[in-house]
């Protein structure tokens, strides 16, 4: 709002300081539930070049600061749901907004509210309506102070962090060269706590004269007793503070560097001695390929081949010599030059084997090129070593390997050679066929890769045992997984070759053997697979009464295993007390069709069949034992149900399909005063009890004939003529052919209950009325306050333009229209007080409804989709009231689509039994759990210009049509409004 005391000079504007480009435009968050006032304050601050965020309540303000941290918050104290004091406290609890200035705005300047605001963390407050100029200068001052404080804190934090984490010791000296501050690295260097260093002259710490501080950096020794003999490098700087001179000393420990330099010189001498002892011809090259150093073997080779010079090639460009070589050995020289170039470019190492033949000898050499250290500027080492013996040995080994391969390929079993890590070095065609992988792809693969995890561990243990024991053979029967995913049963035989720590694995395909075993197993399981699926107990008993076979149900029932019961006397497991007298299970059970087993409370029924002679030998009995406990329990439950009906407090009446009384319980006698014997066999509606109105009896009879249940409350008469209020539920019972078999009525005296509900409803009406009047006062107060603010601002302006006057008058008229719209909406409560409920075909009605709103939605860019079930039927409703209710719901859905990429509203209608549901779905912003709790309360709205009465009116209209309305969020986004109405039966 704007204050009545405007500034005399309207051209004065506050200035917001921006000290750095990274600060950007200051952001102000304005929070006020009055939409008009929030807009005025935002326009006022934006005119000063500030970025303004607007929020209509505290919850929305907290959501905004999650993504944007403002430089100032203008916060109204009085707001619904989350007020300004609660919002201020929540902002102070967030680390990002704990230090930002918060300016509270309040219309009621009382000490209690102001005290609560400052206790919650407010920076300052202003009374509403505030003076525009005062507000602008107050906002600029708070923002500038906040930004300067933040920059000072950031600068101090950075400097302290640099000094605290510096690896060098940093000391500050006063003009007397006494230590006044020291960082943690200084304490580590001088082996003393930082506080013990303070106040010491620098001469006690460093062996350096004070007059030499200007000649830094210098290298000197540390004099402090905690660090004797340490070499340090000292650098000094000078600065002034408070009219006094101070020095900053940076002390770096170079003890290890000095040791490394001395050690490096020793290593250079040692390296040259080592190179001279090697038999390989070694030359060290720089980055340009020039020879820096050679060993004695290189010099000896040069002398033997007539290449002796004054310095044996040192200083000669070896790389250029190889690149420019000609003659029969130029190809080897060029290859060596390419290798040197590759190592210079970053390759780790290069190896070249080359021949050097002469008429009297055939010799081979290996040239190796590598860096002397893992550094880009490190020199290159070139070593030439004779490898004639190794080359000849490899040729002989290759010939032997070729012979062994031909032998291994002829073996029908899979053969593979494994190295010490379990990788295949060799694999024949049979192994390739078993694993389904080409032999070339098997090389370097692990055999364990074709096994399951458990079998991999078994293979590893077997390999360890063989290599540790030093001999023997290990056999493992397992399955390997082929490349196509199929499993092949195999037997692995591992034979160690101790000469080179390798293993030979022999893989035998067991598929033919397993196939034969599988055929036998399947034939044996055919009987078990059949009878194990039956829940009855099935037993095969031989003539001596011993159990030959049984199904899984018998094993589960006895709680044992097949091994413990097969071949044992059957009677001993079921009737232990008859084991000495009964020869078989049939004799133990006897003639009664139903029996119980000892130790069991369940009932069983057994059927026995004799297996006829087979090859002259009687095979015995087949017994089938059924559990009939459920059947007996159902009979018992029916008896208990009848006893329960006799005891319940509600009156129960059962009629046949023609309406004659078949059964009444004692509660019926107590409620009506009519003895049950006098009611049996009589037409229920001809008895002197029941509904007083004859038309109601006809309505109940028609509902039952149409197949519907009837439920309602009516005035009933007792035998003595007195009346009472009775609630009854009458349900039809149909037989399998769809004919009316029985009618069941459950009645209850609700006279006292209705009286208490009437009292409770009167109390609820009074509470709701008070809530509504409180909401009206708040909703009308905000527009009136906004009009007052706009006119006050206009009054304070000197010579306003016509456009400015029109702008503020338009705002005032808009707020007055808002009050008029609110009053008009309130009149909707009295509409349709007595709706006329008539049968209404729902699909044609919705098609007309969609045609009326489709064009308007298309202009707004909203796609309208509808899917109607053609057999949705007819509902009982007031056409005008239903149209108004659905219009409110689709309007809310359209408002929720603002800002969506593909706004869509879908209407569906379907019928489920006696109910018809109309679903209005959108893909908008959806609903939060807090909004769901408040939706149907008067004057609650989440829209800036809403009245909060649309859903209240909608629920009222739907309820008067005996329906329900429900709003729920959709998991994929958006919201659904579901209207449910009673369907009209086809006969009606």
JOKA-V103413 format. One record per residue. RES is the residue in one letter. SS is DSSP state (2 for helix, 1 for strand, 0 for the rest). PSI is psi in whole degrees, -180 to 180 (NA if undefined). NEAR is the number of other C-alpha atoms within 12 Angstrom. Layout:
RES_SS_PSI_NEAR + RES_SS_PSI_NEAR
//
This chain:
X_0_170_43 + X_1_138_37 + X_0_158_29 + X_0_-21_24 + X_0_92_19 + X_0_156_25 + X_0_150_22 + X_0_-24_12 + X_0_95_12 + X_0_-9_17 + X_0_-9_12 + X_0_128_15 + X_0_140_22 + X_0_153_26 + X_0_129_21 + X_0_122_31 + X_0_139_24 + X_0_105_21 + X_0_-17_19 + X_0_158_12 + X_0_-22_9 + X_0_-19_10 + X_0_-38_21 + X_0_-170_17 + X_0_131_24 + X_0_144_36 + X_1_129_34 + X_1_131_41 + X_1_117_45 + X_1_123_47 + X_1_113_47 + X_0_136_43 + X_0_-10_40 + X_0_108_36 + X_2_-43_35 + X_2_-43_37 + X_2_-39_42 + X_2_-40_37 + X_2_-41_29 + X_2_-46_36 + X_2_-39_46 + X_2_-44_32 + X_2_-40_23 + X_2_-43_31 + X_2_-33_37 + X_2_-28_24 + X_0_-19_18 + X_0_12_29 + X_0_17_23 + X_0_149_31 + X_1_127_27 + X_1_130_32 + X_1_139_35 + X_1_139_38 + X_1_142_37 + X_0_-13_37 + X_0_176_36 + X_2_-37_35 + X_2_-42_29 + X_2_-35_29 + X_2_-41_37 + X_2_-34_36 + X_2_-37_20 + X_2_-40_26 + X_0_-8_33 + X_0_-27_16 + X_0_-24_13 + X_0_129_21 + X_0_113_29 + X_0_164_36 + X_0_-15_40 + X_1_144_45 + X_1_123_52 + X_1_117_52 + X_1_121_50 + X_1_139_48 + X_0_-46_44 + X_0_108_31 + X_0_151_30 + X_0_165_29 + X_0_-87_22 + X_0_106_25 + X_0_179_32 + X_2_-36_44 + X_2_-43_38 + X_2_-40_32 + X_2_-41_39 + X_2_-45_41 + X_2_-40_27 + X_2_-37_26 + X_2_-39_35 + X_2_-24_27 + X_2_-16_17 + X_0_133_17 + X_2_-35_13 + X_2_-29_18 + X_2_15_31 + X_0_-28_26 + X_0_-2_28 + X_0_147_38 + X_1_141_38 + X_1_116_42 + X_1_115_41 + X_1_139_45 + X_1_128_41 + X_1_140_31 + X_0_-25_26 + X_0_102_18 + X_0_83_20 + X_0_150_15 + X_2_-33_13 + X_2_-46_14 + X_2_-41_26 + X_2_-40_29 + X_2_-41_19 + X_2_-37_22 + X_2_-47_34 + X_2_-34_25 + X_2_-33_18 + X_2_-11_27 + X_0_13_31 + X_0_146_37 + X_0_-41_33 + X_1_175_29 + X_1_159_38 + X_1_147_33 + X_1_146_28 + X_0_136_33 + X_0_138_35 + X_1_157_34 + X_0_131_28 + X_2_-46_39 + X_2_-41_32 + X_2_-41_30 + X_2_-43_35 + X_2_-44_39 + X_2_-36_23 + X_2_-43_31 + X_2_-43_45 + X_2_-41_32 + X_2_-43_24 + X_2_-40_32 + X_2_-44_37 + X_2_-44_28 + X_2_-41_24 + X_2_-42_31 + X_2_-39_31 + X_2_-42_22 + X_2_-40_19 + X_2_-41_21 + X_2_-38_19 + X_2_-43_15 + X_2_-42_15 + X_2_-43_14 + X_2_-45_14 + X_2_-40_15 + X_2_-42_15 + X_2_-45_15 + X_2_-44_15 + X_2_-38_17 + X_2_-41_15 + X_2_-46_18 + X_2_-41_24 + X_2_-37_23 + X_2_4_17 + X_0_139_22 + X_0_-21_20 + X_0_153_28 + X_1_131_35 + X_1_120_38 + X_1_144_43 + X_1_127_35 + X_1_144_33 + X_0_-173_28 + X_0_-14_21 + X_0_7_19 + X_0_41_31 + X_1_140_26 + X_1_126_31 + X_1_-17_26 + X_1_153_31 + X_1_141_36 + X_0_172_35 + X_2_-33_27 + X_2_-31_27 + X_2_-40_39 + X_2_-39_28 + X_2_-40_23 + X_2_-46_36 + X_0_6_36 + X_0_46_23 + X_0_157_21 + X_0_150_18 + X_2_-36_25 + X_2_-25_17 + X_2_-17_20 + X_2_-25_32 + X_0_139_25 + X_0_-2_22 + X_0_140_24 + X_1_149_26 + X_2_-24_36 + X_2_-22_24 + X_2_-16_24 + X_0_-37_39 + X_1_141_39 + X_0_70_26 + X_0_136_27 + X_0_144_20 + X_2_-35_23 + X_2_-12_12 + X_2_2_19 + X_2_-29_27 + X_2_-13_18 + X_2_21_15 + X_0_159_23 + X_0_147_19 + X_1_159_24 + X_1_132_24 + X_1_178_29 + X_1_151_28 + X_1_131_31 + X_0_-10_24 + X_0_136_27 + X_2_-28_17 + X_2_-13_21 + X_2_66_23 + X_0_141_19 + X_0_14_20 + X_0_138_29 + X_1_132_27 + X_1_157_36 + X_1_126_28 + X_1_132_33 + X_1_138_28 + X_1_153_27 + X_1_156_23 + X_1_142_22 + X_1_162_17 + X_1_142_15 + X_1_125_11 + X_0_32_8 + X_0_7_9 + X_1_156_13 + X_1_136_18 + X_1_157_24 + X_1_144_29 + X_1_121_32 + X_1_128_38 + X_1_115_32 + X_1_121_40 + X_1_129_33 + X_1_115_31 + X_0_19_24 + X_2_-49_23 + X_2_-34_16 + X_2_-41_16 + X_2_-41_18 + X_2_-40_15 + X_2_-39_13 + X_2_-43_14 + X_2_-41_14 + X_2_-35_15 + X_2_-41_15 + X_2_-39_14 + X_2_-41_14 + X_2_-35_15 + X_2_-42_15 + X_2_-42_14 + X_2_-39_14 + X_2_-43_20 + X_2_-39_21 + X_2_-39_16 + X_2_-45_18 + X_2_-36_27 + X_2_-22_22 + X_2_-12_17 + X_0_148_21 + X_0_-20_20 + X_0_151_28 + X_1_114_30 + X_1_135_39 + X_1_141_43 + X_1_125_39 + X_1_152_35 + X_0_-171_30 + X_0_-16_27 + X_0_4_25 + X_0_10_34 + X_1_138_26 + X_1_123_29 + X_1_-37_26 + X_1_149_32 + X_1_158_38 + X_0_179_33 + X_2_-34_24 + X_2_-39_27 + X_2_-45_33 + X_2_-41_28 + X_2_-43_22 + X_2_-39_24 + X_2_-40_23 + X_2_-41_17 + X_2_-28_12 + X_0_17_12 + X_0_24_11 + X_0_17_15 + X_0_131_16 + X_0_-177_15 + X_0_-34_12 + X_0_17_19 + X_0_36_28 + X_0_-7_28 + X_0_130_25 + X_0_-11_21 + X_0_144_24 + X_1_96_22 + X_2_-35_34 + X_2_-45_33 + X_2_-36_21 + X_2_-42_20 + X_2_-40_26 + X_2_-29_23 + X_0_7_19 + X_0_148_19 + X_0_168_13 + X_0_-171_11 + X_0_-28_13 + X_0_15_19 + X_2_-31_18 + X_2_-42_19 + X_2_-42_27 + X_2_-41_28 + X_2_-39_25 + X_2_-40_26 + X_2_-39_37 + X_2_-41_32 + X_2_-39_25 + X_2_-41_33 + X_2_-41_41 + X_2_-41_30 + X_2_-42_22 + X_2_-40_35 + X_2_-32_31 + X_0_-8_20 + X_0_-6_22 + X_0_145_20 + X_0_-49_23 + X_1_165_27 + X_1_136_28 + X_1_137_27 + X_1_125_29 + X_1_130_26 + X_1_151_27 + X_1_156_24 + X_1_86_23 + X_1_148_14 + X_1_167_11 + X_0_-25_7 + X_0_-1_7 + X_1_148_10 + X_1_113_17 + X_1_153_21 + X_1_147_23 + X_1_156_25 + X_1_125_28 + X_1_129_31 + X_1_133_32 + X_1_130_38 + X_1_162_35 + X_1_147_32 + X_0_-18_26 + X_0_162_16 + X_0_61_16 + X_0_144_17 + X_0_-33_18 + X_0_5_17 + X_0_148_19 + X_0_163_27 + X_1_137_42 + X_1_126_38 + X_1_122_40 + X_1_131_34 + X_1_126_31 + X_1_138_29 + X_1_136_25 + X_0_31_23 + X_2_-47_21 + X_2_-43_16 + X_2_-38_17 + X_2_-44_20 + X_2_-38_15 + X_2_-40_13 + X_2_-39_14 + X_2_-43_14 + X_2_-39_14 + X_2_-39_14 + X_2_-41_14 + X_2_-41_14 + X_2_-40_14 + X_2_-39_17 + X_2_-39_15 + X_2_-45_14 + X_2_-34_20 + X_2_-41_21 + X_2_-37_17 + X_2_-45_16 + X_2_-37_25 + X_2_-26_23 + X_0_-12_17 + X_0_133_20 + X_0_-27_19 + X_0_160_26 + X_1_130_33 + X_1_133_41 + X_1_149_43 + X_1_126_38 + X_1_143_32 + X_0_-174_27 + X_0_-18_24 + X_0_6_21 + X_0_13_32 + X_1_148_25 + X_1_123_30 + X_1_-22_28 + X_1_142_37 + X_1_133_41 + X_0_178_36 + X_2_-36_29 + X_2_-42_26 + X_2_-39_39 + X_2_-38_29 + X_2_-41_25 + X_2_-43_37 + X_2_-11_37 + X_0_27_24 + X_0_135_24 + X_0_147_19 + X_2_-34_25 + X_2_-31_17 + X_2_-18_21 + X_2_-27_31 + X_0_139_23 + X_0_0_22 + X_0_156_25 + X_1_137_26 + X_2_-32_42 + X_2_-20_29 + X_2_-18_25 + X_2_5_31 + X_0_162_30 + X_0_168_18 + X_2_-41_16 + X_2_-43_15 + X_2_-26_22 + X_2_-43_22 + X_2_-40_16 + X_2_-42_21 + X_2_-42_33 + X_2_-42_25 + X_2_-40_19 + X_2_-40_28 + X_2_-42_38 + X_2_-42_23 + X_2_-43_20 + X_2_-46_27 + X_2_-32_28 + X_2_-39_14 + X_2_-34_16 + X_0_15_20 + X_0_-178_21 + X_0_179_20 + X_1_138_22 + X_1_128_29 + X_1_132_21 + X_1_124_28 + X_1_119_24 + X_1_-166_29 + X_1_141_32 + X_1_148_34 + X_1_120_24 + X_0_171_25 + X_0_-32_20 + X_0_4_14 + X_0_-10_14 + X_0_151_16 + X_1_137_22 + X_1_124_31 + X_1_133_26 + X_1_166_31 + X_1_121_27 + X_1_126_36 + X_1_120_29 + X_1_125_36 + X_1_119_30 + X_1_145_32 + X_1_99_23 + X_0_-13_19 + X_0_-38_12 + X_0_26_14 + X_0_43_22 + X_1_167_28 + X_1_144_39 + X_1_126_35 + X_1_129_40 + X_1_122_34 + X_1_114_39 + X_1_124_32 + X_1_118_30 + X_0_15_24 + X_2_-47_22 + X_2_-42_14 + X_2_-44_16 + X_2_-35_21 + X_2_-43_15 + X_2_-42_13 + X_2_-37_14 + X_2_-39_15 + X_2_-45_14 + X_2_-39_13 + X_2_-41_15 + X_2_-40_15 + X_2_-35_14 + X_2_-27_14 + X_2_-7_16 + X_2_-46_15 + X_2_-43_19 + X_2_-40_20 + X_2_-30_16 + X_2_-53_17 + X_2_-22_22 + X_0_-19_22 + X_0_-8_16 + X_0_134_19 + X_0_-18_21 + X_0_157_26 + X_1_121_31 + X_1_125_36 + X_1_142_43 + X_1_116_37 + X_1_133_34 + X_0_172_29 + X_0_-22_25 + X_0_3_21 + X_0_14_33 + X_1_145_29 + X_1_120_35 + X_1_-47_27 + X_1_161_37 + X_1_165_39 + X_0_177_35 + X_2_-29_26 + X_2_-35_28 + X_2_-45_34 + X_2_-43_26 + X_2_-41_18 + X_2_-43_24 + X_2_-14_24 + X_0_38_14 + X_0_-158_15 + X_0_164_17 + X_2_-40_22 + X_2_-33_13 + X_2_-18_17 + X_2_-26_28 + X_0_131_24 + X_0_-5_23 + X_0_156_23 + X_1_131_31 + X_2_-39_41 + X_2_-35_31 + X_2_-28_26 + X_2_-29_30 + X_2_-39_34 + X_0_77_28 + X_2_-32_18 + X_2_-13_15 + X_2_12_23 + X_0_-26_21 + X_0_-15_16 + X_0_-35_15 + X_0_132_23 + X_0_-32_25 + X_0_179_34 + X_2_-32_40 + X_2_-45_33 + X_2_-34_22 + X_2_-37_29 + X_2_-44_28 + X_0_-164_20 + X_0_-30_14 + X_0_132_15 + X_0_-26_18 + X_0_140_21 + X_1_167_25 + X_0_144_24 + X_0_148_27 + X_0_131_20 + X_0_4_13 + X_0_141_15 + X_0_9_15 + X_0_159_20 + X_0_143_23 + X_1_162_27 + X_1_130_27 + X_1_138_30 + X_1_134_25 + X_1_141_26 + X_1_132_19 + X_1_129_20 + X_1_124_17 + X_0_173_15 + X_0_141_12 + X_1_112_10 + X_0_35_7 + X_0_6_7 + X_1_125_11 + X_0_130_15 + X_0_-15_23 + X_1_-157_28 + X_1_148_32 + X_1_122_31 + X_1_135_33 + X_1_116_28 + X_1_121_34 + X_1_142_28 + X_1_115_29 + X_0_21_22 + X_2_-41_20 + X_2_-40_15 + X_2_-43_17 + X_2_-37_19 + X_2_-35_17 + X_2_-42_13 + X_2_-42_14 + X_2_-38_14 + X_2_-37_15 + X_2_-40_14 + X_2_-39_14 + X_2_-36_14 + X_2_-42_15 + X_2_-40_18 + X_2_-37_14 + X_2_-40_17 + X_2_-33_23 + X_2_-24_22 + X_2_-17_18 + X_0_159_20 + X_0_-21_19 + X_0_145_28 + X_1_130_34 + X_1_130_35 + X_1_131_38 + X_1_126_35 + X_1_158_30 + X_1_-177_27 + X_0_-19_25 + X_0_1_22 + X_0_11_32 + X_1_141_24 + X_1_128_29 + X_1_-30_27 + X_1_141_33 + X_1_149_38 + X_0_171_34 + X_2_-32_26 + X_2_-31_27 + X_2_-43_34 + X_2_-42_26 + X_2_-38_24 + X_2_-45_33 + X_2_-20_35 + X_0_12_24 + X_0_128_27 + X_0_139_22 + X_2_-35_27 + X_2_-32_16 + X_2_-13_19 + X_2_-26_30 + X_0_135_22 + X_0_0_20 + X_0_153_22 + X_1_128_22 + X_2_-42_32 + X_2_-7_27 + X_2_-3_17 + X_0_154_27 + X_0_21_25 + X_0_171_31 + X_1_-162_41 + X_1_137_34 + X_0_-42_26 + X_0_126_17 + X_2_-32_19 + X_2_-32_13 + X_2_-35_22 + X_2_-40_27 + X_2_-38_16 + X_2_-42_21 + X_2_-42_32 + X_2_-40_26 + X_2_-39_20 + X_2_-40_25 + X_2_-39_32 + X_2_-33_30 + X_0_-2_21 + X_0_11_27 + X_0_153_30 + X_0_155_26 + X_1_134_28 + X_1_135_23 + X_1_176_23 + X_1_134_26 + X_1_171_28 + X_1_124_27 + X_1_160_34 + X_1_139_26 + X_0_176_26 + X_0_-34_24 + X_0_3_14 + X_0_-12_17 + X_0_155_18 + X_1_160_24 + X_1_165_29 + X_1_127_26 + X_1_137_32 + X_1_128_27 + X_1_146_30 + X_1_119_27 + X_1_123_34 + X_1_138_31 + X_1_149_33 + X_1_123_24 + X_1_148_19 + X_0_-178_13 + X_0_-26_8 + X_0_-2_8 + X_0_15_13 + X_0_148_18 + X_1_116_23 + X_1_-47_24 + X_1_165_27 + X_1_128_37 + X_1_126_33 + X_1_130_37 + X_1_119_34 + X_1_149_38 + X_1_135_33 + X_1_116_30 + X_0_24_23 + X_2_-50_19 + X_2_-36_15 + X_2_-43_17 + X_2_-35_18 + X_2_-43_15 + X_2_-38_13 + X_2_-36_14 + X_2_-42_14 + X_2_-45_14 + X_2_-37_14 + X_2_-38_14 + X_2_-42_14 + X_2_-42_14 + X_2_-37_14 + X_2_-41_14 + X_2_-43_14 + X_2_-42_14 + X_2_-39_16 + X_2_-43_16 + X_2_-39_15 + X_2_-41_18 + X_2_-46_23 + X_2_-35_17 + X_2_-41_18 + X_2_-39_25 + X_2_-43_25 + X_2_-44_19 + X_2_-43_25 + X_2_-34_37 + X_2_-24_26 + X_2_-38_23 + X_2_-49_34 + X_2_-40_34 + X_2_-41_28 + X_2_-38_31 + X_2_-40_39 + X_2_-43_34 + X_2_-42_30 + X_2_-46_36 + X_2_-44_38 + X_2_-33_31 + X_2_-44_29 + X_2_-43_36 + X_2_-38_32 + X_2_-34_21 + X_2_-15_24 + X_0_140_28 + X_0_120_16 + X_0_57_12 + X_0_150_16 + X_0_166_12 + X_2_-35_13 + X_2_-40_12 + X_2_-43_19 + X_2_-43_22 + X_2_-38_17 + X_2_-48_19 + X_2_-32_30 + X_2_-39_24 + X_2_-41_21 + X_2_-41_30 + X_2_-43_30 + X_2_-36_22 + X_2_-39_23 + X_2_-38_32 + X_2_-38_24 + X_2_-33_19 + X_2_-39_28 + X_2_-42_29 + X_2_-42_19 + X_2_-36_23 + X_2_-43_30 + X_2_-38_19 + X_2_-38_17 + X_2_-37_26 + X_2_-30_25 + X_2_-20_16 + X_2_-19_23 + X_2_-33_24 + X_2_-7_14 + X_0_153_20 + X_0_39_27 + X_0_-33_19 + X_0_76_17 + X_0_149_22 + X_0_109_19 + X_0_118_27 + X_1_155_21 + X_1_128_22 + X_1_112_27 + X_1_120_27 + X_2_-38_38 + X_2_-50_28 + X_2_-37_21 + X_2_-46_27 + X_2_-33_33 + X_2_-42_24 + X_2_-40_15 + X_2_-44_25 + X_2_-36_30 + X_2_-29_17 + X_2_-33_16 + X_2_-12_26 + X_2_-42_27 + X_2_-42_15 + X_2_-40_17 + X_2_-36_24 + X_2_-37_19 + X_2_-31_11 + X_0_2_21 + X_0_20_20 + X_0_126_31 + X_1_129_28 + X_1_120_33 + X_1_147_24 + X_1_140_25 + X_1_109_21 + X_1_132_26 + X_0_126_23 + X_0_-26_17 + X_0_29_19 + X_0_-26_32 + X_0_-151_32 + X_1_143_33 + X_1_163_38 + X_1_109_31 + X_1_166_34 + X_0_121_30 + X_2_-43_28 + X_2_-43_23 + X_2_-42_31 + X_2_-39_41 + X_2_-44_27 + X_2_-42_25 + X_2_-46_40 + X_2_-35_35 + X_2_-40_27 + X_2_-43_28 + X_2_-45_38 + X_2_-30_38 + X_2_-44_28 + X_2_-41_37 + X_2_-40_38 + X_2_-39_36 + X_2_-32_31 + X_0_-11_28 + X_0_2_29 + X_0_125_23 + X_0_-2_16 + X_0_151_23 + X_0_-44_13 + X_0_75_17 + X_0_126_28 + X_1_136_33 + X_1_129_38 + X_1_130_31 + X_1_129_33 + X_1_150_31 + X_1_136_36 + X_1_162_30 + X_1_136_28 + X_1_105_17 + X_0_-116_19 + X_0_17_23 + X_1_143_26 + X_1_128_35 + X_1_133_33 + X_1_122_42 + X_1_126_34 + X_1_110_42 + X_1_143_41 + X_1_164_42 + X_0_40_32 + X_0_-148_30 + X_0_-16_27 + X_0_-171_31 + X_0_144_28 + X_0_161_20 + X_2_-34_12 + X_2_-39_15 + X_2_-38_21 + X_2_-35_22 + X_2_-24_15 + X_2_-4_21 + X_0_-44_31 + X_0_18_22 + X_0_141_25 + X_0_140_33 + X_0_8_32 + X_0_128_31 + X_0_149_32 + X_0_7_30 + X_0_144_23 + X_0_-36_24 + X_0_16_26 + X_0_158_23 + X_0_-19_34 + X_0_18_30 + X_0_-10_38 + X_2_-51_36 + X_2_-31_39 + X_2_-45_30 + X_2_-40_36 + X_2_-47_42 + X_2_-38_34 + X_2_-45_31 + X_2_-45_39 + X_2_-39_38 + X_2_-41_29 + X_2_-17_27 + X_0_22_34 + X_0_35_25 + X_0_-176_29 + X_1_156_26 + X_1_136_33 + X_1_140_28 + X_1_134_34 + X_1_145_25 + X_1_154_26 + X_0_132_19 + X_0_-33_14 + X_0_1_13 + X_0_139_21 + X_0_-164_32 + X_1_154_35 + X_1_133_35 + X_1_124_40 + X_1_117_32 + X_1_126_36 + X_1_127_34 + X_1_158_38 + X_1_136_33 + X_1_149_33 + X_0_130_27 + X_0_149_26 + X_0_-37_19 + X_0_-31_14 + X_0_NA_18
//
